[in-house]
């Protein structure tokens, strides 16, 4: 291999004296000047897309496409129609060098699916069958459940504890999709133990109770059992066509081609906007915009919209085989976008050291869109890996895609994910980079090998495979392995359907005299500050220590926890409680506090009350500095239940927390314990406990102006 490498490089170096040596990235001054000379053109491309005639067009046309066609399964009529639509669209836009190439791929079709938990309670479970799964027998499967977190845990169980049961993989997110996705193909390990079916947890760090679909594979020689996801993956193997549009070079037509690409197929959920219509659009729009700008480079820029990527790069592998004979001369660079089209930051790259030097210098031109970051090797680009893995230069889009796997393979993959400005910037990056590489006086050096890509998938002559899935998995009961160490039982006082928990019963005192200023007396300020050790103790016991249920010190006043009912239907519980306590409410209540806007990380409390009450409460809040939750805001904004009192002059406070994600889960199936963070709950509880204790133990009541 090394011999071939140096032979190839020697041939290139002998004919192109401008290339740098292998050991340094100091390219020749002439080549540097040539590259830098493209800055005006790069600026023109960037400006036309971000600020000029093409601004927002990528987003608009992508929105039209995904709205018109939605999810596009290979082998389905909707994908065929979408390809025909694009071909006509390309012609309309003057992109006459557009065509298709056939690719034969396996096809799997989804049937009816349903899973129901029937013990200890009845609940329909969102479910999607995994691609290529076999169906259940007629009537479905009813079985006990074995829950494991890892393959090793499953393997450690005796076979008789798994035989005849449904294995549920509750694997944790391992920090990346690649390190977690192996559980999607866990049916084989479950079947070895005698399981009748397997389910897995979504392969995603973020969930809104929406299944995330995808492929799986069975193990040879192991019985095939139905496999699906709980709020997770489903898939189909797709079939059909690679769609191609190109801008022919003015010197080299079908040699040294620069390929820009994405995959047009998607899973059968959502609209396939992010994965990966967005990548397709920044690719073919780059060709369109270069054409309309009259910028024809020396080499051809070819946009390829791959098919059947989701099932294993079938379209790319088929294209590779069809072009293999002439590939060394035909291709100069492969580019791909398949990890989202969020705000671009640069391009990662694989190639020889010399090619890296050149590409890095080209990327320096992208400063106008702050997308100059360069990394090696290529991290994305699954389709183009069939070339980059054999020595061809390749690049993939780097973008701010930390939220990519929130939407990946879900119903949430829609145009709401796509931002018009980010799409423009991605398109500008692809268009400008492709143009410069295609117009340089030299090709990018490559060290192309002739090894064969061994696919474990179907070859070009394999006929489409159709399998119908009919999953009707039911759980007879849920079995939790391991012992529950303790059970907490709490007796509650019930008033109708309103739950009231009374703690720390004390003695009520009178009202203070109103002051005309917000200046507290020295004595009162010292008194409040004197609670700092107690506040610290409360915080430490909840946040850092073992919760003991009591501070072992009763305050002067009662602290009452009311768990309101029927708030969602119109605050019925709170209104009933107010009416039953109306006669004595002025003497009975000192302060109302409520949390009803999430229990994310607390930052403080908002408050409503008289100016004097605000002064006192604000001072109390300074004690919450150990929690970093001492923010004070007036008036109170939350607290829908306690507004029955606050609006009539009673002091009231509600939790302020870092709840910017609250409405992601609000009133959805995703409102589960996955939303709750143990540390944040501890901190929120500590804030409520400490504040309530201080207010309840002060020598004075909070002033109020009850109407």
N, C-alpha and C positions, 0 to 999 in steps of 0.2 A: 504493500500500500504506500509506504513512504517513497519507494522508488518511483511509482507512478506519479505520486504527488509532485515530486521534484522535476520529473520529466515534463509534466503539464506546465508547471510554473516556468520552467526554463524556456519552453516554447513561447509562452506569453511574454516573458521578460525580454526575449530576444527580438520580439517584434514591436514591443511598446516600451521604449526607454523611459517614458515619463512615470512609470509605476515606481512606488517606493520600495525599499528593501524590506525583507520579512521582519527584521528585528526592531524596526522603529516605525512610529506613526508620522514621521516627518515627510510628508509627500512633497513632490517637486514644486518649486515656486510657480512654474508655468501652469501646472494642474490646479494648484490652489487659486491662482488668479482666474483661471477658467471657471472654476466652481463659483467663486465669489462674484464673477461677472453675471451670474444668474440672479443676483439679488433683486434687480428691478423687475424681472419677470415674476419671480416668486412673490414680490410685493403686489404685483398686478393681480396675480391669481388669488392671493389671500384677500386683497381688498375687494375684488369683484364678488367673492363669495360671502365675506363677512359684512361688507358695507354697501356693495353695489347691486347690480342687476340680479344676482342669484341669491341674495340674502333671504333666508327662510324657505327657499324653494325645495331644498332637500327634505325638510320636515313636512312641507305641504304635500309633496307628491308621495312621500312614504305614508303619510296619514291616509291619503286617498286609496293607496294600494291595500293597506292592511284593513281598511274599512270595507273595501270591495270584496276582498277574498278571505280575510281572517286566517285561521289555521290552515296549513297546506300540507297534507299528508302525501308523500310520494306514492304514486299509483292511483291516487284519487282524482276525480274529475276537476276538483277545485284547483289543484296544482297545475294540471294541464291547461286549464283556462287562464291561470295567472301567467303562465309562460307565454301563451299566445298573446295575451294582453300586452306583456312587456315587449314582445317582438314588434307588435304594431306601434307601440309607443316609441320605440327606438327609431322606427322608420319615420314617424311623424316629426321627431326631433332632429331628423337629418343624420342619424347614426346608421348608415346603410350597411356597414359591415357587421351586422348582427345575425346570428344563426344559432342553431342548436346541434348538439351531438348526443346520440342515444347512449344510454347506459342501462344495463339490465341489473336489477337489484332484487333482493327478497322483499316480500310484502306480507305483512301480518295485519290482521284486521281485528278491531275490538268488538266485543259483544256486550251483552248486558252485565252489569256489575253491581253488587250490593253486599255490604257486610253489616251485621247487626250484633251488638253486644246484648246478650239476653240474661246475663247474671253477672253481678248482683243487681243490675237494673237494666232496663231496656233502652238502647240508644243506637240509632243508625250511625255508622262510622263512615265518614268520607273515605272513599277507596278508589284507587285506580290500579288496574292490572298492569304488570310490567311487561314490556315488549317481549314477544315470543312465548309468553306463558301459556301453558296448557289450561284448558277449562276444568271446572269442577264437575264431578258426576251429576247426573240428573238429580234435582232436589238439593244440591249444594252439599256443604260439609258442616257438620255440627261437632265441635270438639272443645276440649279444655285447652287452655293457653299456657305455654311456657315462655316467660320473658327473660331474655338474656341481653347483656350489653356488648358482649364480644364473642368472636368465634371461639376463643379459648374457653370462655365460660360454658358455651354450648358443648364443646368437646369434653369438658370435665364432668358433665352430667351422665349418670348411668343411662343406658339406652332405654330402659323401661320407664324412665321418667319423661321421656320425649316421645316414645312410640305412640302413634295414634293421636297426637296432639298437634296444635298449630303453634309453630315457633314464631315469636315476635322478636325481631331485632330492634332493641332500643338503643342503638349505637349513638355515641356522642359525636358531635361535630369535631373533627380532628384538626381543625385549623385551615383545612383546604378541601376543595371538592375532590381532588385526586386521591387524597389519603383516606377519604371516607367512603367513596363510591363503591368500594369492593363489596360492601354489604348488600348492594342491589342484586348481586349474583349469589346470594347466600342460600338459595333454594337447595343446591346440591348438598351443602353441609347439613342442612336440616333433614333432607331425605335420607342421608346416611344413618341418621339416628332413628329413622322410622317415622318422622313427622309426616302429616298428611297435607300440609300447606305451610307457607311462610309469609310473613308480613314484615315490612321494614318501616322504620321511621324516615321521614323526609330527609333527603340529602341536601340540607340547607342550614345555614346558621340562623335563619329568620323565618318565621312561619305565621300565617294568618289562617291556619286551619285549611290551607289549600294544598291539595296533592301536587307533588312535583314529579313529573313523569320522566321516563328514560328506559334504556334497554337493559336487559339482563342476559346471561348465558347459562346454559345448563352444563353440568359436568358429564363427560363421556362415561358411559357405563353405569350411571347413577339414575335411578328412577326420577322421572320428571314429575314434579308436583306443582300445583297452582301457586303462583307467587304474585304478590301485590303490595301496595303501600298504604299505610294509614296516613291520610293527608299527605301523600307523597307521589312517587312516580307512576307513570303509565307510559306505554310506548307502542310504536308500530315500526316495522321495517318498511322502509319506503322505496319507491321505484320511480324512475323516470329520467329526467333530462338535465344536462348541464346547459346553461344559457350563456351565450357569449356575445359581447359587443366590443368592438375595438376601433381605435383610431390608427389607421395605417401610417407607418413611418414614411418620411419623404425620401429616405435613403435605403433603409432596410425594412422590407415588408414582412417577411416571415422568418427573420432571424434576429437574434438578440432581443426578443420580445420582453417587455416589462409587463408582468401580470399583476393586476389588482383584483382582489376577490373577496367574496363572502359566500355563505351557503343559503340558498333560497328556500330549501325545505325547512320545516319546523315540526315540532311535536303537535299532537292533535288537541292541545289545550291553549287557551289564550289566542292572541293574534300573531304571534311570531314576529313581533316588531323588533324587539331587542335581540333575540336569538333566532335568525340572524338577518332579518330583512334590513336592519340598519347597516350591517356590514356590506350587504349587497348594494345598498343605495349610495354609500360614500364611495364605492368602487365605480359603478357605472355612471354616477353623476360626475365623477372626476373626468371620465372620458367625454361626457357630454359637454362639460364646461370648457375643457381644453379645445374641443371642436368649435364651439361657438365663439371662443376668444381668438380663433385663428392661429392657435399655437400648435403647430404640427412638428413634433420632434423628429430626429433622424430615425429613431426606431419606433416600432409599433407599440402602443399601449393597449393592452387587451384586458377587458373586464370579464371575469368568469364568475358566474353565479352557480356555485356547485349544488348538486343534488345529493340526497341520501347521506349527508354528513352525519346525521344523528345516529345512523345505524352502523357507522364504521367507515366513512370516507369512500363509499362506493363510487360516487361520481368522480372524485379526484383520482382514485386508483384506475378507473376505466379510462379517464382522460390520459393518465400517465402511460398506460399500455398502448393506447392509440397513437401516441406521439413519441414513443420511446426511441424509435429508430433515428429520429432527427433531433432529439431533445437537446443534445449538447450544443448544437448550432442554433436551435430555435429559441432557447430561453436565456435571458440575461438576469432577471430578478423576479422572484415571486413575493407578492405582498398579500396579506390577508387581515381582515378584521372579523374576529369571532369571540370577543370577550366584552361586548358592549360598545356603544358609541357615546359614552359619556364624554366629559370634557377631556380633550387629548392633551397628553404631556410629552409625547415623543414616539419613538419607534424602537423596538428591540430588533436585533439583527443577528443572523448567523452567516458566516462566510469566512474566507481566508483572512489572515491578518491584514493583507493589502486591501482586500475589499472592505474590511472594517474601517480602515483609515479613510478611504474614499467616502463611505457612507456616513461616517461621523462628521466629516467636513460638510457634506450636503445638508445634514440635519442642522448645522449651525445657521443655515439660511432661514430656519423656521422660527427665529426669534420674534417676528411680528405676531405670532399666535402663541408664544410661550410654549412651544412644543419641540424643544431641542434636546430633550432627555434621550440619551443613548444607552442601551444595555445590550449585553451579549451573554449567552446565545438567545435565540428566539424563544419566548415563553408561551406565546399563543400560536395561532396558525396551524390547527390540526389538519386541515386539508393539504396545505402546502408542505407538510412534514414529509410527504412521500417524495419530495424533491430535496428539501433542506437536509433530510436525513442521509442524503447521498452526495452532499457537497455543493449543491446549487445555493447561491446567495438567496436569503429570504428575510423578510421583515414582517412584523405584526404590530398592530396598533397598541400603544400603551395609553390607557386613559384612566380617569378617576372612577374606577369601577368597583369600589368597595361594596356597593349595593347590588352588584350583578347577581349574586346567588340568592338574593331575596326574591327575585322575579323569575329566575332561570327555570324553565320547564314547568311553568304554572299558568293558571288562568290570568294572573296579573301581568303577563308579558304582553303589554298593549302600548298604544301610542302615548299613554300617560307617563311611561318611562322615558320617552324620548324628548329631549330639549332642543328646540330649533337652533339656538346659538351653538350648542355643542355639536350638532350634526353638521352645521356649516363649517365649524373649525376642523372637524374630522375630515370632511370632504376636501377642504383646502389643503390639509396636510397630505392626504393621499394624492391629490391632483398635482401639487407642487413638487412633491418628492418624485413621483412617477415621471413627471415631465423632465426634471433635471437629469435623472438617471438615464432616461431614454434619449436624451440629446447630447450627452457627454461625448467627447471625441474617442473614448475608450469604453469597452465593456467592463463590467465588474469581473475581476478574476474569480475563477471557480476551480474547485478541486473535485470534479464530478467523478464518482465511482460508478462501476457498472454492476454492482450487486443487485440482485433481484429483491423486490419487496415481496416478502412472503405473507400473504393474507390468509387468515384463518376463516375468511368469509367465503362467499360464493364466487366462482369465476364468471367470466363474461358470458358463458353459454348456459349458465344456470337459469332455469325458468323461475318465475315468481312463485313464492310459497305463500299460501293463504291459510291462516289458522283463525278459527273463531273462538273468542274467549267468552265464557259465560260463568262469571264468578259469583257465587252466592254463599259466602262464608258466614257462618253464624257461630257465636261463642255461647256455649252452654253455661260456662261460668269463667270467671277470671281467677286464676290461681297465682298468688304472689309467693315466690320461693323465698325462704328465710323467715325469721320470726319477727313480729312486731314487738319491740322491747317494752313499750309502755303505751297506755291509752289514757288520754286526758278526758275526763268527764266534767262538764260544767253545768250546774243547775242555774237555770235562767227564770226570772219572773216574766210571765207572759201576760200581756194586756191585749186581748184579741189576738191578732197576728203581728202585733208589735212586740219586739223583744227589748227588754230593758234590763241592763246589768248594773247593779248598784255596788259600788266599792267604797271603802274607807269612809264610813258614815261618821260625820263630825258635827260640829255646832256652828250654826249660822250667826254672823254678827251683823251689825248695822251698816248704814251708808256713810261715806265720808262727806265732808262739806265741799261743795264745788269751789274750785279755784278759777281765777280769771286768766291764768297764764299756764304755760306748759312747763314751768320751772318747778321741779319737785323739791320738797323740803330736804334738807340735808339728812334728817333722820330717816325719811322714807327711802331715799336713795341708798343710804347705808344698809337699811334693812333688806332691800331687794338684792343688793350686791352681796349681802351676807349669806345668801342662798347658793352661792357659787359652789361650795364644797358638796352640798346636797345634789345640786344639778349634775355636777361631775360624777357623783356616785351613781345616780340614776342612768346617766348616759353610759357609763362604763359597764354597769351591770347588764344592760341590754345589748350594747354594741359589741363589747369585748368579753363579757363574762356570761355565766349561766343565768338564764332568766328564772327568777325566783317567785315571780307573781306578786311581789310586795316590796316596798322600800323599808318595811319594818318600822315605819314611822307614819302615824296617821296625821293628816293635816287637820286644820280647824274645821274646814267645811267638807261637805260630802262631794265626792267625785262620782258622777253617774254616767255610765256608758249606755247610750240608747241606740239600738240597731233598728233603724226605721224600716217600715214595710211600705209597699205600694208606692215607692217614689216614682217609679217609671210611669205609672198610670196617672200621676197628678198629685204627688205628695200627700196621699191619703193618710198614711200613718202619722206623719208629723201634725197634720191638721187635727186628727182625732186626739192626739196627745195634748195639743194646745187647748182644745175645747174642754177636755176633762180636767185641766189644771188652771183654767182661766181665772177662777175666783181668787186663787192665792199665788198667782204667778209672780207678782212683783216682789214678794218676799221669798219665794221659793228659788228663783234662779238668779245667779250672779253672772255667768258667762256661758255662752253656747259655742262649741267648737265642732267642726265637721270636716271630714275628708271625703270628697266625692269627685276628684279630678285626677285620679291615679295615685299610686303610692310608689312613684319613682323616687329618685334621690331627692331628699327634702332640701330646700334652700331657705325656708322661713315660713312666716304666717302673714296673711293679710288680715285686716281688722277693721271693724266698724264700731263706733261708739262715740261718746262725747269727747271733746278735746282733752278733758282731764283724763278720761279713761285711755285715750290714745297715748298720752304721756306715760302713764303707768305701764301699759302693755309694751310700749316700745322699750322701756327700760328693762322689763323682764326679758325681752328678746335678746338683749345684749349678753345674757347668760348662756345663750345657745352657741357661743363662739366655738367651743370644743367640737360641735357638730358641723361647723361651717354652715349653720342653718339659722342665722340671725337676721335675715332680711325682713324688713317691716314695710308693708304696703297698706295704704288706706285709700278708699274704703275696701271692705271685703268684696271679693268678686265671686268666689265659689259659695258652697254651702246652700244648696237649694232647699233642703229641709228646714234648716234653722232660720231661713229668711222669714218664716212666720213670726218670729220674735224680733229678729234684727231690724226688720222694716218698721217695727213699732217702738224702737228705742233701746232694746236690750243689747248689751255688748255681744259681739260675735266675731269668730275668727275661723279661717279655713286654711288648709294646707297649701303651701306653695311648693311645687316640686318640679323637677326637670322632666316635664310631661309632654315634650314636643311630639312624642309618638303615641300619645293617648288615643287619638282618633284613628289610628291605624287599626286598633283592636276594638274600639268602642262599638258595642251592639253587633258583634260578629262572632262567628265560631272560634275565632282566634283569641277571644278573651278567656285565657286559661292561665294556669300557673307558670307556663313558659314566659309570660309577661313579667312575672314578679321576680325581683332579685332579692335574695335573702338579706344581703347587707343593707340595701335601701329600705326594706321593710323594718329592719332593726332600727335604722336611723330615724325613720318616720315615727315609729313607736316611741323611741326615746324622746323625740321632740314633743309629742303629745303628752307623754307622761310627765316630763319635766315641767313643761309650761302649766299644765293643769295643777300640778302639785304646788307650785309657787303661788299661783292665783288663789288656790284654795286655802293656803296657809297664811296669806298676808293679814296684817292687822286690820285692814279695811276692805270693804267691798269695792268692786269697780263701780264708779259713778254711772248712772243710767238716767235716761229721760224717757220713761215709758209713756206712750200715748194711750 
